[in-house]
C-alpha cells in the first residue's frame, strides 16, 4: 500500500512540475506578445556597440516593454533610407545622416534622440609592422578609409588634421571600398593601411595580415559618433516608447561602465558567436581605454556643432542645420 501511495505522490509531483513549466512558458509567451516590436537598423555589427548589445542580452529592452528586431544595414546612408522608407522604425548610425536628410528638404525628416558612442571606434591597421609608430609614418601612404561623407571617413580626416597631417595633400584616403568590404580589400593587397572596427582589426592581426598601430578615436577626440534617430512623425507618435528605449540604452551604458571587461564580454557573447570570450574581453578593454562610451545618452548641442564642424572640414557640408530642429526630447 505504501508503495502505491509513493507512486501516486511521485506522479502528482511530476504532473505539478510539468504544469508549472507549461504555465511559465505560457506566461513568457503572453509577456512576449505584449512587447512592442521595434525594427532597429544598425550600421554595423561591432563590439564597439557593446552597451546596446548588453541592453538586449540583459533584458533591459524587455523590461521596458520592447522587443528589438535588429537588422544589419551597412552604411549610414542606407540606414537613413531604411528609416525614411518605413523598413526600419529607428536608425542607429552616425547622425550626419540626419543632417543630409534635413538639408535635402525632406518634410518628415530624421531627428536624433540618443547617443551611444563618443569617439571613433576604428583602429588603424598597417600592412607592415612599424616599431614606434607616429602619425608621420602615414605620409605618402594610402589608407582605405570608407565611404566619402560617412562618419568614419570624415573623423579620420579630422583626426589627421588635428595631428598635423593634411589628408588631401600628404596621403591618399581611398573611399572607393564599401564599408563591409574593407577588410577583404586590404587582405587582397589594396592600401598600405586600413581603418577597421573590432573585431575585424583584431582578426587581421591574429591572421597575420596586419598590425594595429593606432586608435582613430584617440586621434580624433570626442565626437557624437553613433546615435539613434527616427522620422519626426514616428517620434511624435511614440514618445513613451522612445523614452523607454532610451532608458534601456542608458542601462546598457551603466552596465558597461560598472562591470569588468570580462563581465561585459560574457554578456554580449551571444551577439558574437564566432568570437572567443578572450578576444571579446581584449576588444572591450581596447574600447574602454579610449573612453569610447559616454556616461549618458544625452545628445548635446556642443557635440552636434562639432559634428557639423567635422563635416565642413571634410567638404561635405555647405549649410549648417539647426540643433533645435534635429534633436528630439521624448
C-alpha positions as CSV (number, residue, x, y, z in Angstrom):
1,X,0.0,0.0,0.0
2,X,2.8,2.4,0.9
3,X,4.5,1.7,-2.5
4,X,1.2,2.7,-4.3
5,X,1.0,5.9,-2.2
6,X,4.6,6.8,-3.0
7,X,4.0,6.0,-6.7
8,X,0.9,8.3,-6.8
9,X,2.7,11.1,-5.0
10,X,5.6,10.8,-7.4
11,X,3.2,11.0,-10.4
12,X,1.4,14.1,-8.8
13,X,4.8,15.8,-8.3
14,X,5.8,15.2,-11.9
15,X,2.4,16.4,-13.1
16,X,2.7,19.5,-10.9
17,X,6.2,20.2,-12.3
18,X,5.1,19.8,-15.9
19,X,2.1,22.2,-15.2
20,X,4.5,24.7,-13.6
21,X,6.8,24.6,-16.7
22,X,3.9,24.9,-19.1
23,X,2.5,27.8,-17.0
24,X,5.8,29.6,-17.1
25,X,6.1,29.1,-20.8
26,X,2.6,30.5,-21.4
27,X,3.4,33.4,-19.1
28,X,6.6,34.2,-21.1
29,X,4.7,33.9,-24.4
30,X,2.0,36.1,-23.2
31,X,4.5,38.6,-22.0
32,X,6.3,38.5,-25.3
33,X,3.0,39.1,-27.1
34,X,2.6,42.3,-25.0
35,X,6.0,43.7,-26.1
36,X,6.0,46.5,-28.7
37,X,8.2,45.5,-31.6
38,X,10.8,47.9,-32.8
39,X,12.6,47.4,-36.1
40,X,16.2,48.8,-35.5
41,X,18.6,49.2,-38.4
42,X,22.2,49.2,-37.2
43,X,25.0,50.5,-39.4
44,X,27.5,47.8,-38.4
45,X,27.7,44.8,-36.0
46,X,30.7,45.6,-33.9
47,X,31.9,45.2,-30.3
48,X,32.1,49.0,-30.3
49,X,28.3,48.9,-29.7
50,X,28.7,46.8,-26.6
51,X,26.3,48.9,-24.4
52,X,23.4,48.3,-26.9
53,X,24.1,44.5,-27.0
54,X,24.3,44.4,-23.2
55,X,20.9,46.1,-23.1
56,X,19.5,43.4,-25.5
57,X,21.1,40.4,-23.8
58,X,20.5,41.6,-20.2
59,X,16.8,42.0,-20.9
60,X,16.6,45.8,-20.4
61,X,14.5,46.3,-23.5
62,X,12.1,43.6,-22.5
63,X,11.8,45.2,-19.1
64,X,10.9,48.4,-20.9
65,X,8.2,46.6,-22.9
66,X,10.2,46.5,-26.1
67,X,11.2,43.6,-28.5
68,X,14.1,44.6,-30.7
69,X,14.2,43.3,-34.3
70,X,17.8,44.1,-35.2
71,X,18.9,44.3,-38.9
72,X,22.4,45.0,-40.2
73,X,22.2,47.8,-42.7
74,X,25.7,48.7,-43.8
75,X,26.3,52.5,-44.3
76,X,24.6,55.4,-42.6
77,X,23.1,56.4,-45.9
78,X,21.4,53.0,-46.2
79,X,20.2,53.2,-42.6
80,X,18.6,56.6,-43.1
81,X,17.0,55.3,-46.3
82,X,15.5,52.3,-44.4
83,X,14.1,54.6,-41.8
84,X,12.6,57.0,-44.3
85,X,11.0,54.2,-46.3
86,X,9.5,52.6,-43.2
87,X,11.6,49.5,-43.4
88,X,13.0,50.4,-40.0
89,X,11.5,52.3,-37.1
90,X,14.7,53.5,-35.7
91,X,18.1,54.0,-37.2
92,X,21.5,53.6,-35.5
93,X,24.4,55.2,-37.3
94,X,26.4,58.4,-37.5
95,X,23.9,61.3,-37.1
96,X,25.5,63.1,-40.1
97,X,22.7,61.2,-42.0
98,X,20.1,63.3,-40.2
99,X,21.8,66.5,-41.4
100,X,22.0,65.3,-45.0
101,X,18.3,64.4,-44.9
102,X,17.3,67.7,-43.3
103,X,19.3,69.8,-45.8
104,X,17.8,67.7,-48.6
105,X,14.3,69.2,-47.8
106,X,12.6,66.0,-46.5
107,X,9.4,67.0,-44.7
108,X,9.2,64.1,-42.4
109,X,12.9,64.4,-41.6
110,X,15.0,62.5,-39.1
111,X,15.7,63.6,-35.5
112,X,18.3,62.2,-33.1
113,X,17.1,61.2,-29.6
114,X,20.0,59.4,-28.0
115,X,23.8,58.8,-28.4
116,X,25.7,55.6,-27.7
117,X,29.4,56.3,-28.6
118,X,31.5,59.4,-28.3
119,X,34.6,58.5,-30.2
120,X,35.5,56.9,-33.5
121,X,35.6,53.2,-32.9
122,X,38.0,52.2,-35.6
123,X,41.7,51.3,-35.4
124,X,44.4,51.9,-37.9
125,X,45.8,48.7,-39.2
126,X,49.2,48.7,-41.0
127,X,50.3,46.1,-43.6
128,X,53.8,46.3,-42.3
129,X,55.0,46.1,-38.7
130,X,56.1,49.5,-37.6
131,X,58.0,49.9,-34.4
132,X,57.2,53.2,-32.5
133,X,54.5,54.3,-35.0
134,X,54.0,58.0,-35.4
135,X,51.5,60.0,-37.5
136,X,54.4,60.9,-39.8
137,X,54.5,57.3,-40.9
138,X,51.3,57.9,-42.8
139,X,52.8,60.5,-45.2
140,X,52.7,59.3,-48.8
141,X,50.7,56.2,-48.0
142,X,47.2,55.0,-48.9
143,X,44.5,54.4,-46.3
144,X,41.3,52.5,-47.0
145,X,39.0,54.9,-45.2
146,X,35.4,54.1,-46.0
147,X,32.7,55.9,-47.8
148,X,33.2,59.6,-48.5
149,X,30.8,61.7,-46.4
150,X,30.4,58.9,-43.8
151,X,31.3,59.5,-40.2
152,X,34.3,57.0,-40.1
153,X,36.0,58.7,-43.1
154,X,35.3,62.2,-42.0
155,X,36.5,61.6,-38.5
156,X,39.7,60.0,-39.9
157,X,40.3,63.2,-41.9
158,X,39.6,65.3,-38.8
159,X,42.0,63.2,-36.7
160,X,44.7,63.6,-39.3
161,X,44.3,67.4,-39.4
162,X,44.3,67.6,-35.6
163,X,47.7,65.8,-35.7
164,X,49.3,67.9,-38.3
165,X,48.6,65.8,-41.4
166,X,46.8,67.2,-44.5
167,X,44.6,64.3,-45.6
168,X,44.2,65.8,-49.1
169,X,47.9,66.6,-49.8
170,X,50.1,64.4,-47.7
171,X,48.5,61.0,-48.2
172,X,45.7,59.3,-50.1
173,X,42.4,58.1,-48.5
174,X,40.7,55.5,-50.7
175,X,36.9,56.0,-50.4
176,X,36.1,53.6,-53.2
177,X,35.7,50.5,-51.0
178,X,32.4,49.7,-49.4
179,X,32.4,49.6,-45.6
180,X,31.7,45.8,-45.4
181,X,34.5,45.0,-47.9
182,X,37.3,47.0,-46.3
183,X,38.9,44.0,-44.6
184,X,38.8,41.8,-47.7
185,X,40.2,44.6,-49.9
186,X,43.1,45.1,-47.5
187,X,43.8,41.3,-47.4
188,X,43.7,41.3,-51.2
189,X,46.6,43.8,-51.3
190,X,44.8,47.2,-51.5
191,X,46.2,50.0,-49.5
192,X,49.1,50.5,-47.0
193,X,46.7,51.0,-44.1
194,X,43.0,50.3,-43.4
195,X,40.7,51.8,-40.8
196,X,38.7,48.9,-39.2
197,X,36.3,48.4,-36.4
198,X,36.5,45.5,-34.0
199,X,36.6,42.5,-34.1
200,X,37.8,42.9,-37.7
201,X,41.1,44.7,-36.7
202,X,42.0,42.0,-34.1
203,X,41.1,39.3,-36.6
204,X,43.5,40.7,-39.2
205,X,46.2,40.9,-36.5
206,X,45.7,37.3,-35.5
207,X,45.6,36.0,-39.1
208,X,48.9,37.8,-39.8
209,X,47.6,40.3,-42.4
210,X,48.3,43.5,-40.5
211,X,49.2,45.2,-37.3
212,X,47.1,47.7,-35.2
213,X,49.2,50.8,-34.8
214,X,46.8,53.5,-33.6
215,X,43.3,54.3,-32.5
216,X,41.4,56.7,-34.7
217,X,39.3,57.6,-31.7
218,X,42.3,58.8,-29.8
219,X,43.4,60.8,-32.9
220,X,40.0,62.4,-33.4
221,X,38.9,63.2,-29.9
222,X,35.3,63.4,-28.6
223,X,32.6,63.4,-31.3
224,X,28.9,62.4,-31.4
225,X,29.9,59.2,-33.3
226,X,26.9,56.8,-33.3
227,X,23.4,57.8,-32.4
228,X,19.7,56.8,-32.6
229,X,17.3,58.6,-34.9
230,X,13.8,58.2,-36.4
231,X,11.3,60.1,-38.5
232,X,9.7,63.1,-36.8
233,X,6.3,61.7,-37.2
234,X,7.3,58.3,-35.6
235,X,8.9,60.1,-32.7
236,X,5.9,62.3,-32.0
237,X,3.5,59.3,-32.2
238,X,5.7,57.1,-29.9
239,X,7.1,59.4,-27.2
240,X,6.6,56.9,-24.4
241,X,8.3,54.1,-26.5
242,X,11.2,56.4,-27.3
243,X,11.6,57.3,-23.6
244,X,11.6,53.6,-22.7
245,X,14.0,52.7,-25.5
246,X,16.4,55.5,-24.3
247,X,16.2,54.2,-20.7
248,X,17.2,50.7,-21.8
249,X,20.2,52.1,-23.7
250,X,21.1,54.1,-20.6
251,X,21.0,50.8,-18.6
252,X,23.3,49.3,-21.1
253,X,25.8,52.2,-20.7
254,X,25.6,51.9,-16.9
255,X,26.2,48.2,-17.1
256,X,29.3,48.6,-19.2
257,X,30.7,51.4,-17.0
258,X,30.1,49.4,-13.8
259,X,31.3,46.0,-15.0
260,X,34.7,44.4,-15.7
261,X,35.8,43.8,-19.3
262,X,35.2,40.1,-18.9
263,X,31.7,40.6,-17.4
264,X,30.8,42.8,-20.4
265,X,32.3,40.2,-22.8
266,X,30.2,37.4,-21.2
267,X,27.0,39.5,-21.5
268,X,27.4,40.2,-25.2
269,X,29.0,36.9,-26.3
270,X,25.7,35.6,-27.8
271,X,25.9,38.6,-30.3
272,X,29.4,37.4,-31.4
273,X,29.3,33.6,-31.5
274,X,32.3,33.4,-33.8
275,X,34.5,35.5,-31.4
276,X,36.1,33.9,-28.3
277,X,35.4,35.3,-24.8
278,X,39.1,36.1,-24.6
279,X,39.1,38.1,-27.8
280,X,35.9,39.9,-26.8
281,X,37.5,40.8,-23.4
282,X,40.5,42.2,-25.2
283,X,38.5,44.4,-27.5
284,X,36.2,45.7,-24.7
285,X,39.4,46.7,-22.9
286,X,40.6,48.5,-26.1
287,X,37.4,50.5,-26.3
288,X,37.3,51.3,-22.6
289,X,40.9,52.5,-22.8
290,X,39.9,55.2,-25.4
291,X,36.8,56.2,-23.4
292,X,34.6,55.2,-26.3
293,X,31.3,55.3,-24.4
294,X,29.7,58.4,-22.8
295,X,28.2,58.3,-19.3
296,X,24.7,59.2,-20.6
297,X,22.7,59.0,-23.8
298,X,22.3,62.8,-24.0
299,X,22.9,64.3,-27.4
300,X,24.4,67.7,-26.6
301,X,24.4,70.8,-28.7
302,X,28.2,71.1,-28.3
303,X,28.6,67.6,-29.9
304,X,26.1,68.5,-32.6
305,X,28.1,71.6,-33.5
306,X,31.3,69.7,-33.5
307,X,29.8,67.1,-35.9
308,X,29.0,69.8,-38.4
309,X,32.5,71.3,-37.9
310,X,33.9,67.9,-38.9
311,X,31.6,67.7,-41.9
312,X,32.5,71.2,-43.1
313,X,36.2,70.4,-42.8
314,X,35.7,67.3,-44.9
315,X,34.0,69.5,-47.6
316,X,30.7,67.6,-47.1
317,X,28.5,70.3,-45.6
318,X,27.7,73.8,-47.0
319,X,24.7,74.7,-44.9
320,X,24.5,74.3,-41.2
321,X,21.4,72.6,-39.7
322,X,19.8,73.9,-36.5
323,X,20.3,71.8,-33.4
324,X,16.8,72.6,-32.1
325,X,15.3,71.1,-35.3
326,X,17.3,67.9,-35.2
327,X,17.3,67.0,-31.5
328,X,14.3,65.2,-30.1
329,X,13.3,65.1,-26.4
330,X,10.8,62.3,-25.6
